[in-house]
Amino acid sequence: MTLPPSAPEDPAAPNSTGLGRLWTLLGTVVAPTTLVTALLYYFGWNHAWWFFNYFGVSSTVLGFSTVDYLMRSLDALFIPMTVTAGGGLLAFWGHDLLRRRLARGAEPRVLRILVPVLACIGAVLALGGFWAVVSPAFFLNRALVLAPLSLALGVALLSYTLHLWRVVLNYRWRDDSSQDPAGPADPEDPADPEDADNPPASPTPTPTPTPPPPPTRPEWATLAEWAIVFSLIGLSLFWAATNYAAAEGETRARRFVAGLPTDPYAILYSADSLSLSAPGVRETRCHDAKAAYRFRYDGLKLVLQSGNQYVFVPERWTPVDGVAVLIPRSDSVRLEFAPPTAGGAQPPHPRC
């Protein structure tokens, strides 16, 4: 089976009419910048929630701004976006290689192999992803992003397999239509001009009719197919990125705790007693009656300052008995920072 030389179009080129129409409709409904900003805000919020949840603090009380959440979303989405872009690039390169081979008129044997193989793989992956949606105890849900990626990859493979199957049908129609409908001539029975008025008794063989071309799909069917495919893939990637953002937020919190001995000390001065009783935190009362800040607290490490809140944790914070301290930012408190000393010892205790 070979491609007829007279075929002007590329049979492996995807039908972009429905896809372009879908993007146009989406652009008129949702502004791309607004959608991207909303997604970044959500993933940044998810990252912040799980980071501070590790310390037992609700991130909603910290007064994060939109810029804060957008900055945190970069940490949550850097690896997922890199992996997705790399996988998409490899997929486009592979499709372009197949398209160029078919455009040169090569036999589509590779399609006969790829179509059933990709269909089986895609069906298994999609079925596993759908099963993970309805069954939280399914083994794919035990991994971080295995279930959503299985669903996304399965749907993508099934969609691409359907495209290849349509290419195979197009090839078959072209091969059938390229055959000579009159049939080959018989060299042993040349035409005799004298017998032109005496036709043979047997009837002339009826030419084989050209098979009709494959039916054209209506535009609404193409739009509906692309919309469903992109919805399933988009929701799966959204699911995967959400799980990754949550895991990355908690991982960052664990790394922060592991690096507490090397972080600078935050020495807190206060005009009034704060009655801090966190493990490892010492309160010292200054005896100078004219001191503006008469209470000093050692053994704290600053996590961050957001809005009007300081978030501190003790130097020896542990998930078992560790506490986080939120101090309102005001003129009644003052901070000093001191570098960590050798051996993890606290800085010298100066007089107030």
C-alpha positions as CSV (number, residue, x, y, z in Angstrom):
1,M,0.0,0.0,0.0
2,T,1.6,3.2,-1.2
3,L,0.6,6.8,-1.2
4,P,-0.5,8.0,-4.7
5,P,1.9,10.6,-6.1
6,S,-0.9,12.9,-7.0
7,A,-2.1,13.4,-3.4
8,P,-1.5,17.0,-2.5
9,E,-2.4,17.0,1.1
10,D,-0.6,15.5,4.1
11,P,-2.7,12.6,5.5
12,A,-1.0,12.7,8.9
13,A,-1.6,16.4,9.5
14,P,-4.0,16.9,12.4
15,N,-7.4,18.4,11.7
16,S,-6.8,21.8,13.4
17,T,-10.1,23.3,12.4
18,G,-11.9,22.1,15.5
19,L,-9.0,22.9,17.7
20,G,-8.7,26.4,16.4
21,R,-12.4,27.0,16.7
22,L,-12.3,25.7,20.3
23,W,-9.5,28.1,21.3
24,T,-11.4,31.0,19.7
25,L,-14.5,30.1,21.8
26,L,-12.5,29.8,25.0
27,G,-10.8,33.1,24.3
28,T,-14.1,34.9,24.1
29,V,-15.4,33.4,27.4
30,V,-12.3,33.4,29.6
31,A,-9.4,35.9,29.3
32,P,-6.1,33.9,29.1
33,T,-4.3,36.3,31.5
34,T,-7.1,36.0,34.1
35,L,-7.2,32.2,33.9
36,V,-3.4,31.9,34.3
37,T,-3.4,34.4,37.2
38,A,-6.2,32.5,39.0
39,L,-4.4,29.2,38.5
40,L,-1.1,30.6,39.9
41,Y,-2.9,32.1,42.8
42,Y,-4.6,28.8,43.7
43,F,-1.3,26.8,43.5
44,G,0.5,29.4,45.6
45,W,-2.3,29.3,48.2
46,N,-2.1,25.5,48.3
47,H,1.7,25.6,48.7
48,A,1.5,28.2,51.6
49,W,-1.3,26.3,53.3
50,W,0.6,23.0,53.6
51,F,3.9,24.8,54.4
52,F,2.5,26.5,57.5
53,N,0.2,23.6,58.3
54,Y,3.3,21.6,59.1
55,F,4.0,24.1,61.9
56,G,0.4,24.1,63.0
57,V,-0.4,27.5,61.7
58,S,-3.3,28.4,59.3
59,S,-1.9,30.5,56.5
60,T,-5.2,32.3,56.2
61,V,-4.3,34.4,59.3
62,L,-1.0,35.7,57.9
63,G,-2.5,38.1,55.4
64,F,-0.7,37.0,52.3
65,S,-1.1,39.3,49.3
66,T,-1.8,38.2,45.8
67,V,1.9,38.8,44.9
68,D,2.9,36.5,47.8
69,Y,0.8,33.6,46.5
70,L,2.0,34.2,42.9
71,M,5.6,34.0,44.1
72,R,5.0,30.8,46.0
73,S,3.3,29.3,42.9
74,L,6.6,29.3,41.1
75,D,8.1,26.9,43.6
76,A,5.0,24.7,43.3
77,L,4.8,24.6,39.5
78,F,8.4,24.8,38.4
79,I,9.0,21.0,38.2
80,P,5.5,20.1,36.9
81,M,5.6,22.7,34.1
82,T,9.2,21.6,33.2
83,V,8.2,17.9,33.0
84,T,5.0,18.7,31.1
85,A,6.8,20.9,28.6
86,G,9.5,18.3,28.1
87,G,7.0,15.5,27.5
88,G,5.0,17.7,25.1
89,L,8.1,18.6,23.1
90,L,9.0,14.9,22.7
91,A,5.5,14.1,21.6
92,F,5.5,16.9,19.0
93,W,8.9,15.7,17.7
94,G,7.7,12.1,17.4
95,H,4.5,13.2,15.6
96,D,6.5,15.3,13.2
97,L,8.8,12.4,12.4
98,L,5.8,10.2,11.7
99,R,4.2,12.9,9.6
100,R,7.3,13.4,7.4
101,R,7.7,9.7,6.8
102,L,4.1,9.4,5.7
103,A,4.3,12.5,3.5
104,R,7.1,10.8,1.5
105,G,4.8,8.1,0.5
106,A,6.1,5.4,2.9
107,E,3.9,2.4,3.6
108,P,1.8,3.0,6.7
109,R,2.8,-0.3,8.3
110,V,3.9,1.6,11.4
111,L,0.3,2.8,11.8
112,R,-0.9,-0.8,11.8
113,I,1.5,-1.4,14.7
114,L,1.1,1.9,16.5
115,V,-2.7,2.0,16.5
116,P,-3.4,-1.2,18.5
117,V,-0.4,-0.8,20.8
118,L,-1.2,2.8,21.7
119,A,-4.9,2.0,22.0
120,C,-4.2,-0.8,24.5
121,I,-1.7,1.3,26.5
122,G,-4.1,4.3,26.5
123,A,-7.1,2.3,27.6
124,V,-5.2,0.7,30.5
125,L,-3.9,4.1,31.7
126,A,-7.2,5.9,31.3
127,L,-9.1,3.1,33.1
128,G,-6.6,3.2,36.0
129,G,-7.0,6.9,36.2
130,F,-10.8,6.8,36.2
131,W,-10.7,4.0,38.8
132,A,-8.5,6.1,41.1
133,V,-11.1,8.9,40.9
134,V,-14.0,6.8,42.1
135,S,-11.9,4.6,44.5
136,P,-9.6,6.6,46.9
137,A,-8.2,3.3,48.1
138,F,-6.9,2.3,44.6
139,F,-3.2,1.7,44.6
140,L,-2.4,4.5,42.1
141,N,-3.6,7.0,44.8
142,R,-0.7,5.9,47.1
143,A,1.8,7.7,44.8
144,L,2.1,11.4,44.6
145,V,0.9,12.2,41.1
146,L,0.6,8.7,39.5
147,A,-3.2,8.6,39.3
148,P,-3.7,12.0,37.6
149,L,-0.8,11.5,35.2
150,S,-2.2,8.0,34.3
151,L,-5.5,9.6,33.4
152,A,-4.0,12.4,31.4
153,L,-1.6,10.2,29.5
154,G,-4.3,7.6,28.8
155,V,-6.7,10.1,27.4
156,A,-4.0,11.7,25.3
157,L,-2.9,8.4,23.9
158,L,-6.5,7.4,23.1
159,S,-7.1,10.7,21.3
160,Y,-3.9,10.3,19.3
161,T,-4.8,6.7,18.5
162,L,-8.1,7.8,17.1
163,H,-6.3,10.3,14.9
164,L,-4.0,7.6,13.6
165,W,-6.9,5.3,12.9
166,R,-8.5,8.1,10.8
167,V,-5.2,8.4,8.9
168,V,-5.3,4.6,8.2
169,L,-8.9,4.9,6.8
170,N,-7.8,7.8,4.6
171,Y,-4.9,5.7,3.2
172,R,-7.3,2.8,2.5
173,W,-9.7,5.1,0.6
174,R,-6.9,6.6,-1.5
175,D,-5.5,3.2,-2.4
176,D,-9.0,2.0,-3.4
177,S,-9.8,5.1,-5.4
178,S,-6.4,5.0,-7.2
179,Q,-7.1,1.6,-8.9
180,D,-8.1,1.6,-12.6
181,P,-11.9,1.2,-12.7
182,A,-11.8,-0.3,-16.2
183,G,-9.4,-3.1,-15.2
184,P,-6.2,-4.1,-17.1
185,A,-6.3,-4.6,-20.9
186,D,-6.0,-8.1,-22.4
187,P,-2.9,-8.3,-24.6
188,E,-4.1,-11.5,-26.4
189,D,-7.3,-9.8,-27.6
190,P,-6.4,-6.6,-29.5
191,A,-9.1,-4.4,-30.8
192,D,-10.0,-5.0,-34.4
193,P,-11.4,-2.0,-36.4
194,E,-13.3,-4.3,-38.7
195,D,-15.3,-5.7,-35.7
196,A,-16.3,-2.3,-34.5
197,D,-19.8,-2.9,-35.9
198,N,-20.0,-6.4,-34.5
199,P,-19.7,-6.2,-30.7
200,P,-19.0,-9.4,-28.9
201,A,-21.9,-11.4,-27.6
202,S,-20.6,-11.3,-24.0
203,P,-21.3,-8.1,-22.2
204,T,-18.4,-5.7,-21.3
205,P,-17.3,-6.0,-17.7
206,T,-18.8,-3.3,-15.6
207,P,-16.1,-1.0,-14.1
208,T,-15.6,-1.2,-10.4
209,P,-17.1,2.0,-8.9
210,T,-14.8,4.3,-6.9
211,P,-15.5,4.0,-3.2
212,P,-17.0,7.0,-1.6
213,P,-14.7,9.2,0.5
214,P,-14.8,8.9,4.3
215,P,-17.7,10.9,5.7
216,T,-17.0,14.4,6.9
217,R,-17.6,15.0,10.6
218,P,-19.8,17.9,11.6
219,E,-18.2,20.9,13.3
220,W,-20.1,20.4,16.5
221,A,-18.8,16.9,16.9
222,T,-15.2,18.0,16.4
223,L,-15.6,20.8,18.9
224,A,-17.2,18.5,21.4
225,E,-14.4,15.9,21.0
226,W,-11.7,18.5,21.5
227,A,-13.5,20.0,24.5
228,I,-13.9,16.7,26.2
229,V,-10.3,15.7,25.6
230,F,-8.8,19.0,26.8
231,S,-11.1,19.0,29.8
232,L,-10.0,15.6,30.9
233,I,-6.4,16.3,30.3
234,G,-6.6,19.7,31.9
235,L,-8.4,18.4,35.0
236,S,-5.9,15.6,35.4
237,L,-2.9,18.0,35.2
238,F,-4.7,20.3,37.6
239,W,-5.1,17.3,40.0
240,A,-1.4,16.4,39.6
241,A,-0.2,20.0,40.2
242,T,-2.4,20.3,43.3
243,N,-1.0,17.2,44.8
244,Y,2.5,18.3,44.0
245,A,2.0,21.8,45.4
246,A,0.8,20.3,48.7
247,A,3.7,17.9,48.9
248,E,6.2,20.5,47.9
249,G,4.9,22.9,50.6
250,E,5.3,20.3,53.3
251,T,8.7,19.3,51.9
252,R,9.9,22.9,52.1
253,A,8.7,23.1,55.7
254,R,10.8,20.0,56.6
255,R,13.8,21.5,54.9
256,F,13.3,24.7,56.8
257,V,13.3,22.8,60.1
258,A,16.4,20.9,59.2
259,G,18.2,24.2,58.5
260,L,17.2,25.9,61.7
261,P,20.6,25.5,63.4
262,T,22.2,27.5,60.6
263,D,19.6,30.3,60.4
264,P,20.2,33.6,62.1
265,Y,18.8,34.1,65.6
266,A,15.9,36.4,66.0
267,I,16.2,38.3,69.3
268,L,12.8,39.7,70.2
269,Y,12.5,42.8,72.4
270,S,9.1,43.8,73.8
271,A,7.8,46.7,75.9
272,D,5.6,44.3,77.8
273,S,5.9,40.7,78.8
274,L,4.7,38.3,76.1
275,S,4.6,35.3,78.4
276,L,6.2,33.0,75.8
277,S,6.5,29.4,77.1
278,A,7.8,27.7,74.0
279,P,10.5,25.0,74.5
280,G,14.0,26.5,74.4
281,V,12.8,30.1,74.5
282,R,14.1,32.2,77.4
283,E,12.6,35.4,78.7
284,T,15.0,38.0,80.3
285,R,13.7,41.1,82.1
286,C,15.8,44.2,81.8
287,H,16.3,46.1,85.0
288,D,16.9,49.5,83.4
289,A,13.8,51.5,84.3
290,K,14.3,53.8,81.3
291,A,14.5,51.0,78.8
292,A,11.8,51.2,76.1
293,Y,11.8,47.4,75.6
294,R,12.1,45.7,79.0
295,F,11.7,42.1,78.0
296,R,14.0,40.1,75.8
297,Y,13.3,36.7,74.2
298,D,16.1,34.4,73.0
299,G,16.0,31.0,71.2
300,L,13.7,32.1,68.3
301,K,14.0,31.8,64.6
302,L,12.0,34.0,62.2
303,V,10.0,32.0,59.6
304,L,8.7,35.1,57.8
305,Q,7.0,38.4,58.2
306,S,3.7,38.8,56.2
307,G,1.4,41.7,56.5
308,N,1.3,42.7,60.1
309,Q,2.4,39.3,61.5
310,Y,5.8,37.9,62.6
311,V,6.0,34.1,62.6
312,F,8.6,32.6,64.9
313,V,9.5,29.0,65.8
314,P,11.9,27.8,68.5
315,E,15.4,26.8,67.5
316,R,14.8,23.3,68.6
317,W,11.3,22.9,67.0
318,T,10.1,19.4,66.5
319,P,6.7,18.1,65.2
320,V,6.1,16.5,68.5
321,D,6.2,19.4,70.9
322,G,7.1,22.3,68.7
323,V,4.9,25.5,68.7
324,A,4.8,28.5,66.4
325,V,4.6,32.0,67.7
326,L,2.7,34.8,65.9
327,I,3.6,38.3,67.1
328,P,1.7,41.4,65.7
329,R,4.1,43.8,64.0
330,S,3.9,47.1,66.1
331,D,6.1,49.7,67.7
332,S,6.0,47.8,71.0
333,V,8.3,45.1,69.6
334,R,11.8,45.2,68.1
335,L,13.9,42.6,66.4
336,E,17.6,42.0,66.4
337,F,19.4,39.3,64.4
338,A,22.5,37.5,65.3
339,P,24.5,34.9,63.3
340,P,24.4,31.3,64.5
341,T,27.3,30.4,66.7
342,A,29.6,27.3,66.3
343,G,28.1,24.1,67.7
344,G,24.5,25.5,67.6
345,A,25.0,27.4,70.9
346,Q,22.9,30.5,71.4
347,P,24.5,33.9,71.2
348,P,25.9,35.5,74.3
349,H,23.4,37.0,76.7
350,P,24.1,40.8,76.8
351,R,22.6,43.0,79.4
352,C,19.4,44.8,78.4
